[in-house]
Amino acid sequence: MKPGGYLIIFGASKTFHRLVCAVEDSGLSIRDQLMWLYGMGMPKSSNIGKKLPDWKGWG
């Protein structure tokens, strides 16, 4: 790699720290990181009919 060149690497979010350590151990420096983090759970709805008795008397 020529001086001043760029390296684009991709890795999993769980093991990204290992990837960064390997790049730094090879003598390169990390400039910028772009990460895409997301949740694994799907949003669930609530049955409002079951929740109404809990709020009786409010408002």
PDB file with one MODEL, atoms N, CA, C and O in Angstrom:
MODEL        1
ATOM      1  N   MET A   1       0.846  -1.166   0.000  1.00  0.00           N
ATOM      2  CA  MET A   1       0.000   0.000   0.000  1.00  0.00           C
ATOM      3  C   MET A   1       0.898   1.237   0.000  1.00  0.00           C
ATOM      4  O   MET A   1       1.885   1.306   0.732  1.00  0.00           O
ATOM      5  N   LYS A   2       0.541   2.195  -0.821  1.00  0.00           N
ATOM      6  CA  LYS A   2       1.312   3.430  -0.895  1.00  0.00           C
ATOM      7  C   LYS A   2       1.020   4.314   0.310  1.00  0.00           C
ATOM      8  O   LYS A   2      -0.059   4.220   0.896  1.00  0.00           O
ATOM      9  N   PRO A   3       1.969   5.175   0.691  1.00  0.00           N
ATOM     10  CA  PRO A   3       1.707   6.099   1.797  1.00  0.00           C
ATOM     11  C   PRO A   3       0.518   7.004   1.481  1.00  0.00           C
ATOM     12  O   PRO A   3       0.408   7.545   0.381  1.00  0.00           O
ATOM     13  N   GLY A   4      -0.354   7.157   2.448  1.00  0.00           N
ATOM     14  CA  GLY A   4      -1.541   7.980   2.269  1.00  0.00           C
ATOM     15  C   GLY A   4      -2.703   7.248   1.633  1.00  0.00           C
ATOM     16  O   GLY A   4      -3.739   7.851   1.351  1.00  0.00           O
ATOM     17  N   GLY A   5      -2.542   5.945   1.402  1.00  0.00           N
ATOM     18  CA  GLY A   5      -3.614   5.164   0.781  1.00  0.00           C
ATOM     19  C   GLY A   5      -4.732   4.857   1.770  1.00  0.00           C
ATOM     20  O   GLY A   5      -4.581   5.037   2.978  1.00  0.00           O
ATOM     21  N   TYR A   6      -5.841   4.396   1.240  1.00  0.00           N
ATOM     22  CA  TYR A   6      -7.015   4.081   2.047  1.00  0.00           C
ATOM     23  C   TYR A   6      -7.242   2.581   2.081  1.00  0.00           C
ATOM     24  O   TYR A   6      -6.932   1.865   1.129  1.00  0.00           O
ATOM     25  N   LEU A   7      -7.783   2.127   3.179  1.00  0.00           N
ATOM     26  CA  LEU A   7      -8.146   0.725   3.350  1.00  0.00           C
ATOM     27  C   LEU A   7      -9.588   0.690   3.821  1.00  0.00           C
ATOM     28  O   LEU A   7      -9.932   1.321   4.820  1.00  0.00           O
ATOM     29  N   ILE A   8     -10.422  -0.036   3.119  1.00  0.00           N
ATOM     30  CA  ILE A   8     -11.819  -0.189   3.522  1.00  0.00           C
ATOM     31  C   ILE A   8     -11.992  -1.618   4.006  1.00  0.00           C
ATOM     32  O   ILE A   8     -11.725  -2.569   3.271  1.00  0.00           O
ATOM     33  N   ILE A   9     -12.440  -1.764   5.246  1.00  0.00           N
ATOM     34  CA  ILE A   9     -12.627  -3.090   5.820  1.00  0.00           C
ATOM     35  C   ILE A   9     -14.045  -3.207   6.358  1.00  0.00           C
ATOM     36  O   ILE A   9     -14.661  -2.217   6.752  1.00  0.00           O
ATOM     37  N   PHE A  10     -14.540  -4.413   6.365  1.00  0.00           N
ATOM     38  CA  PHE A  10     -15.875  -4.698   6.866  1.00  0.00           C
ATOM     39  C   PHE A  10     -15.772  -5.794   7.915  1.00  0.00           C
ATOM     40  O   PHE A  10     -14.971  -6.720   7.780  1.00  0.00           O
ATOM     41  N   GLY A  11     -16.581  -5.688   8.954  1.00  0.00           N
ATOM     42  CA  GLY A  11     -16.573  -6.702   9.994  1.00  0.00           C
ATOM     43  C   GLY A  11     -17.889  -6.738  10.739  1.00  0.00           C
ATOM     44  O   GLY A  11     -18.706  -5.821  10.645  1.00  0.00           O
ATOM     45  N   ALA A  12     -18.076  -7.807  11.474  1.00  0.00           N
ATOM     46  CA  ALA A  12     -19.289  -7.964  12.283  1.00  0.00           C
ATOM     47  C   ALA A  12     -19.230  -7.037  13.489  1.00  0.00           C
ATOM     48  O   ALA A  12     -18.149  -6.696  13.968  1.00  0.00           O
ATOM     49  N   SER A  13     -20.394  -6.634  13.974  1.00  0.00           N
ATOM     50  CA  SER A  13     -20.421  -5.692  15.100  1.00  0.00           C
ATOM     51  C   SER A  13     -19.882  -6.317  16.382  1.00  0.00           C
ATOM     52  O   SER A  13     -19.341  -5.606  17.229  1.00  0.00           O
ATOM     53  N   LYS A  14     -20.018  -7.628  16.542  1.00  0.00           N
ATOM     54  CA  LYS A  14     -19.529  -8.287  17.762  1.00  0.00           C
ATOM     55  C   LYS A  14     -18.008  -8.397  17.788  1.00  0.00           C
ATOM     56  O   LYS A  14     -17.408  -8.355  18.862  1.00  0.00           O
ATOM     57  N   THR A  15     -17.382  -8.537  16.636  1.00  0.00           N
ATOM     58  CA  THR A  15     -15.937  -8.764  16.579  1.00  0.00           C
ATOM     59  C   THR A  15     -15.183  -7.621  15.902  1.00  0.00           C
ATOM     60  O   THR A  15     -14.045  -7.799  15.466  1.00  0.00           O
ATOM     61  N   PHE A  16     -15.806  -6.462  15.813  1.00  0.00           N
ATOM     62  CA  PHE A  16     -15.161  -5.334  15.137  1.00  0.00           C
ATOM     63  C   PHE A  16     -13.904  -4.883  15.873  1.00  0.00           C
ATOM     64  O   PHE A  16     -12.950  -4.419  15.249  1.00  0.00           O
ATOM     65  N   HIS A  17     -13.901  -5.019  17.198  1.00  0.00           N
ATOM     66  CA  HIS A  17     -12.725  -4.609  17.968  1.00  0.00           C
ATOM     67  C   HIS A  17     -11.502  -5.441  17.593  1.00  0.00           C
ATOM     68  O   HIS A  17     -10.384  -4.927  17.602  1.00  0.00           O
ATOM     69  N   ARG A  18     -11.694  -6.711  17.264  1.00  0.00           N
ATOM     70  CA  ARG A  18     -10.569  -7.552  16.846  1.00  0.00           C
ATOM     71  C   ARG A  18     -10.018  -7.096  15.498  1.00  0.00           C
ATOM     72  O   ARG A  18      -8.809  -7.115  15.264  1.00  0.00           O
ATOM     73  N   LEU A  19     -10.909  -6.694  14.636  1.00  0.00           N
ATOM     74  CA  LEU A  19     -10.505  -6.196  13.322  1.00  0.00           C
ATOM     75  C   LEU A  19      -9.690  -4.919  13.452  1.00  0.00           C
ATOM     76  O   LEU A  19      -8.676  -4.749  12.774  1.00  0.00           O
ATOM     77  N   VAL A  20     -10.133  -4.022  14.324  1.00  0.00           N
ATOM     78  CA  VAL A  20      -9.418  -2.765  14.546  1.00  0.00           C
ATOM     79  C   VAL A  20      -8.042  -3.036  15.151  1.00  0.00           C
ATOM     80  O   VAL A  20      -7.057  -2.415  14.751  1.00  0.00           O
ATOM     81  N   CYS A  21      -7.967  -3.950  16.103  1.00  0.00           N
ATOM     82  CA  CYS A  21      -6.669  -4.290  16.711  1.00  0.00           C
ATOM     83  C   CYS A  21      -5.711  -4.873  15.676  1.00  0.00           C
ATOM     84  O   CYS A  21      -4.520  -4.562  15.693  1.00  0.00           O
ATOM     85  N   ALA A  22      -6.215  -5.709  14.781  1.00  0.00           N
ATOM     86  CA  ALA A  22      -5.366  -6.298  13.746  1.00  0.00           C
ATOM     87  C   ALA A  22      -4.838  -5.231  12.789  1.00  0.00           C
ATOM     88  O   ALA A  22      -3.684  -5.293  12.367  1.00  0.00           O
ATOM     89  N   VAL A  23      -5.668  -4.266  12.450  1.00  0.00           N
ATOM     90  CA  VAL A  23      -5.227  -3.185  11.561  1.00  0.00           C
ATOM     91  C   VAL A  23      -4.163  -2.340  12.247  1.00  0.00           C
ATOM     92  O   VAL A  23      -3.161  -1.979  11.630  1.00  0.00           O
ATOM     93  N   GLU A  24      -4.379  -2.023  13.522  1.00  0.00           N
ATOM     94  CA  GLU A  24      -3.396  -1.221  14.257  1.00  0.00           C
ATOM     95  C   GLU A  24      -2.102  -1.992  14.475  1.00  0.00           C
ATOM     96  O   GLU A  24      -1.022  -1.402  14.438  1.00  0.00           O
ATOM     97  N   ASP A  25      -2.191  -3.304  14.703  1.00  0.00           N
ATOM     98  CA  ASP A  25      -0.985  -4.119  14.878  1.00  0.00           C
ATOM     99  C   ASP A  25      -0.169  -4.209  13.590  1.00  0.00           C
ATOM    100  O   ASP A  25       1.043  -4.423  13.641  1.00  0.00           O
ATOM    101  N   SER A  26      -0.816  -4.048  12.444  1.00  0.00           N
ATOM    102  CA  SER A  26      -0.092  -4.107  11.176  1.00  0.00           C
ATOM    103  C   SER A  26       0.591  -2.785  10.835  1.00  0.00           C
ATOM    104  O   SER A  26       1.276  -2.683   9.817  1.00  0.00           O
ATOM    105  N   GLY A  27       0.404  -1.761  11.693  1.00  0.00           N
ATOM    106  CA  GLY A  27       1.098  -0.500  11.490  1.00  0.00           C
ATOM    107  C   GLY A  27       0.249   0.594  10.868  1.00  0.00           C
ATOM    108  O   GLY A  27       0.747   1.692  10.623  1.00  0.00           O
ATOM    109  N   LEU A  28      -1.001   0.322  10.611  1.00  0.00           N
ATOM    110  CA  LEU A  28      -1.889   1.330  10.033  1.00  0.00           C
ATOM    111  C   LEU A  28      -2.650   2.038  11.147  1.00  0.00           C
ATOM    112  O   LEU A  28      -2.695   1.558  12.280  1.00  0.00           O
ATOM    113  N   SER A  29      -3.240   3.163  10.824  1.00  0.00           N
ATOM    114  CA  SER A  29      -4.019   3.892  11.827  1.00  0.00           C
ATOM    115  C   SER A  29      -5.470   3.993  11.366  1.00  0.00           C
ATOM    116  O   SER A  29      -5.763   4.060  10.172  1.00  0.00           O
ATOM    117  N   ILE A  30      -6.360   4.003  12.344  1.00  0.00           N
ATOM    118  CA  ILE A  30      -7.794   4.103  12.072  1.00  0.00           C
ATOM    119  C   ILE A  30      -8.161   5.581  12.033  1.00  0.00           C
ATOM    120  O   ILE A  30      -7.895   6.310  12.988  1.00  0.00           O
ATOM    121  N   ARG A  31      -8.761   6.020  10.954  1.00  0.00           N
ATOM    122  CA  ARG A  31      -9.176   7.411  10.815  1.00  0.00           C
ATOM    123  C   ARG A  31     -10.634   7.583  11.194  1.00  0.00           C
ATOM    124  O   ARG A  31     -10.959   8.262  12.168  1.00  0.00           O
ATOM    125  N   ASP A  32     -11.505   6.966  10.424  1.00  0.00           N
ATOM    126  CA  ASP A  32     -12.944   7.102  10.619  1.00  0.00           C
ATOM    127  C   ASP A  32     -13.578   5.717  10.664  1.00  0.00           C
ATOM    128  O   ASP A  32     -13.090   4.766  10.054  1.00  0.00           O
ATOM    129  N   GLN A  33     -14.673   5.634  11.401  1.00  0.00           N
ATOM    130  CA  GLN A  33     -15.431   4.393  11.467  1.00  0.00           C
ATOM    131  C   GLN A  33     -16.893   4.707  11.191  1.00  0.00           C
ATOM    132  O   GLN A  33     -17.429   5.697  11.688  1.00  0.00           O
ATOM    133  N   LEU A  34     -17.515   3.884  10.417  1.00  0.00           N
ATOM    134  CA  LEU A  34     -18.935   4.001  10.141  1.00  0.00           C
ATOM    135  C   LEU A  34     -19.571   2.690  10.572  1.00  0.00           C
ATOM    136  O   LEU A  34     -19.268   1.632  10.020  1.00  0.00           O
ATOM    137  N   MET A  35     -20.451   2.764  11.557  1.00  0.00           N
ATOM    138  CA  MET A  35     -21.061   1.546  12.087  1.00  0.00           C
ATOM    139  C   MET A  35     -22.568   1.616  11.926  1.00  0.00           C
ATOM    140  O   MET A  35     -23.178   2.679  12.045  1.00  0.00           O
ATOM    141  N   TRP A  36     -23.143   0.479  11.659  1.00  0.00           N
ATOM    142  CA  TRP A  36     -24.585   0.357  11.568  1.00  0.00           C
ATOM    143  C   TRP A  36     -25.013  -0.619  12.649  1.00  0.00           C
ATOM    144  O   TRP A  36     -24.799  -1.825  12.533  1.00  0.00           O
ATOM    145  N   LEU A  37     -25.616  -0.088  13.696  1.00  0.00           N
ATOM    146  CA  LEU A  37     -26.078  -0.915  14.802  1.00  0.00           C
ATOM    147  C   LEU A  37     -27.590  -1.005  14.747  1.00  0.00           C
ATOM    148  O   LEU A  37     -28.271  -0.032  14.424  1.00  0.00           O
ATOM    149  N   TYR A  38     -28.099  -2.161  15.059  1.00  0.00           N
ATOM    150  CA  TYR A  38     -29.536  -2.362  15.013  1.00  0.00           C
ATOM    151  C   TYR A  38     -29.947  -3.357  16.092  1.00  0.00           C
ATOM    152  O   TYR A  38     -29.144  -4.181  16.531  1.00  0.00           O
ATOM    153  N   GLY A  39     -31.190  -3.273  16.509  1.00  0.00           N
ATOM    154  CA  GLY A  39     -31.732  -4.209  17.485  1.00  0.00           C
ATOM    155  C   GLY A  39     -32.233  -5.467  16.803  1.00  0.00           C
ATOM    156  O   GLY A  39     -32.591  -5.445  15.625  1.00  0.00           O
ATOM    157  N   MET A  40     -32.256  -6.543  17.532  1.00  0.00           N
ATOM    158  CA  MET A  40     -32.676  -7.812  16.952  1.00  0.00           C
ATOM    159  C   MET A  40     -34.155  -8.098  17.168  1.00  0.00           C
ATOM    160  O   MET A  40     -34.726  -8.922  16.454  1.00  0.00           O
ATOM    161  N   GLY A  41     -34.791  -7.443  18.132  1.00  0.00           N
ATOM    162  CA  GLY A  41     -36.172  -7.764  18.448  1.00  0.00           C
ATOM    163  C   GLY A  41     -37.167  -7.054  17.549  1.00  0.00           C
ATOM    164  O   GLY A  41     -36.952  -5.914  17.136  1.00  0.00           O
ATOM    165  N   MET A  42     -38.238  -7.730  17.257  1.00  0.00           N
ATOM    166  CA  MET A  42     -39.326  -7.121  16.498  1.00  0.00           C
ATOM    167  C   MET A  42     -40.267  -6.436  17.477  1.00  0.00           C
ATOM    168  O   MET A  42     -40.549  -7.005  18.532  1.00  0.00           O
ATOM    169  N   PRO A  43     -40.763  -5.245  17.179  1.00  0.00           N
ATOM    170  CA  PRO A  43     -41.701  -4.583  18.079  1.00  0.00           C
ATOM    171  C   PRO A  43     -43.015  -5.357  18.146  1.00  0.00           C
ATOM    172  O   PRO A  43     -43.502  -5.888  17.148  1.00  0.00           O
ATOM    173  N   LYS A  44     -43.564  -5.401  19.344  1.00  0.00           N
ATOM    174  CA  LYS A  44     -44.811  -6.136  19.552  1.00  0.00           C
ATOM    175  C   LYS A  44     -45.896  -5.169  19.990  1.00  0.00           C
ATOM    176  O   LYS A  44     -45.621  -4.180  20.669  1.00  0.00           O
ATOM    177  N   SER A  45     -47.108  -5.452  19.606  1.00  0.00           N
ATOM    178  CA  SER A  45     -48.229  -4.601  19.999  1.00  0.00           C
ATOM    179  C   SER A  45     -48.820  -5.106  21.314  1.00  0.00           C
ATOM    180  O   SER A  45     -48.594  -6.250  21.709  1.00  0.00           O
ATOM    181  N   SER A  46     -49.567  -4.253  21.974  1.00  0.00           N
ATOM    182  CA  SER A  46     -50.227  -4.599  23.230  1.00  0.00           C
ATOM    183  C   SER A  46     -51.732  -4.626  23.020  1.00  0.00           C
ATOM    184  O   SER A  46     -52.278  -3.848  22.238  1.00  0.00           O
ATOM    185  N   ASN A  47     -52.391  -5.531  23.728  1.00  0.00           N
ATOM    186  CA  ASN A  47     -53.845  -5.575  23.707  1.00  0.00           C
ATOM    187  C   ASN A  47     -54.340  -4.491  24.648  1.00  0.00           C
ATOM    188  O   ASN A  47     -54.243  -4.639  25.866  1.00  0.00           O
ATOM    189  N   ILE A  48     -54.861  -3.418  24.109  1.00  0.00           N
ATOM    190  CA  ILE A  48     -55.250  -2.265  24.916  1.00  0.00           C
ATOM    191  C   ILE A  48     -56.419  -2.607  25.832  1.00  0.00           C
ATOM    192  O   ILE A  48     -56.572  -1.994  26.889  1.00  0.00           O
ATOM    193  N   GLY A  49     -57.244  -3.575  25.445  1.00  0.00           N
ATOM    194  CA  GLY A  49     -58.368  -3.989  26.282  1.00  0.00           C
ATOM    195  C   GLY A  49     -57.926  -4.582  27.609  1.00  0.00           C
ATOM    196  O   GLY A  49     -58.627  -4.447  28.612  1.00  0.00           O
ATOM    197  N   LYS A  50     -56.784  -5.230  27.626  1.00  0.00           N
ATOM    198  CA  LYS A  50     -56.262  -5.806  28.874  1.00  0.00           C
ATOM    199  C   LYS A  50     -55.590  -4.751  29.742  1.00  0.00           C
ATOM    200  O   LYS A  50     -55.504  -4.918  30.958  1.00  0.00           O
ATOM    201  N   LYS A  51     -55.118  -3.682  29.143  1.00  0.00           N
ATOM    202  CA  LYS A  51     -54.412  -2.637  29.882  1.00  0.00           C
ATOM    203  C   LYS A  51     -55.342  -1.590  30.486  1.00  0.00           C
ATOM    204  O   LYS A  51     -54.965  -0.919  31.447  1.00  0.00           O
ATOM    205  N   LEU A  52     -56.555  -1.437  29.941  1.00  0.00           N
ATOM    206  CA  LEU A  52     -57.468  -0.396  30.415  1.00  0.00           C
ATOM    207  C   LEU A  52     -57.844  -0.526  31.891  1.00  0.00           C
ATOM    208  O   LEU A  52     -57.883   0.497  32.574  1.00  0.00           O
ATOM    209  N   PRO A  53     -58.123  -1.723  32.429  1.00  0.00           N
ATOM    210  CA  PRO A  53     -58.462  -1.793  33.860  1.00  0.00           C
ATOM    211  C   PRO A  53     -57.338  -1.294  34.775  1.00  0.00           C
ATOM    212  O   PRO A  53     -57.613  -0.804  35.870  1.00  0.00           O
ATOM    213  N   ASP A  54     -56.109  -1.409  34.354  1.00  0.00           N
ATOM    214  CA  ASP A  54     -54.986  -0.927  35.172  1.00  0.00           C
ATOM    215  C   ASP A  54     -55.005   0.595  35.299  1.00  0.00           C
ATOM    216  O   ASP A  54     -54.515   1.141  36.288  1.00  0.00           O
ATOM    217  N   TRP A  55     -55.564   1.280  34.310  1.00  0.00           N
ATOM    218  CA  TRP A  55     -55.565   2.739  34.281  1.00  0.00           C
ATOM    219  C   TRP A  55     -56.916   3.342  34.676  1.00  0.00           C
ATOM    220  O   TRP A  55     -57.147   4.535  34.474  1.00  0.00           O
ATOM    221  N   LYS A  56     -57.797   2.528  35.232  1.00  0.00           N
ATOM    222  CA  LYS A  56     -59.119   3.036  35.616  1.00  0.00           C
ATOM    223  C   LYS A  56     -58.970   4.083  36.717  1.00  0.00           C
ATOM    224  O   LYS A  56     -58.266   3.860  37.702  1.00  0.00           O
ATOM    225  N   GLY A  57     -59.628   5.212  36.549  1.00  0.00           N
ATOM    226  CA  GLY A  57     -59.546   6.292  37.522  1.00  0.00           C
ATOM    227  C   GLY A  57     -58.532   7.364  37.169  1.00  0.00           C
ATOM    228  O   GLY A  57     -58.481   8.408  37.819  1.00  0.00           O
ATOM    229  N   TRP A  58     -57.738   7.123  36.164  1.00  0.00           N
ATOM    230  CA  TRP A  58     -56.750   8.112  35.721  1.00  0.00           C
ATOM    231  C   TRP A  58     -57.372   8.948  34.618  1.00  0.00           C
ATOM    232  O   TRP A  58     -57.770   8.414  33.583  1.00  0.00           O
ATOM    233  N   GLY A  59     -57.456  10.235  34.828  1.00  0.00           N
ATOM    234  CA  GLY A  59     -57.920  11.152  33.801  1.00  0.00           C
ATOM    235  C   GLY A  59     -59.354  10.974  33.509  1.00  0.00           C
ATOM    236  O   GLY A  59     -59.903  11.676  32.660  1.00  0.00           O
TER     237      GLY A  59
ENDMDL
END
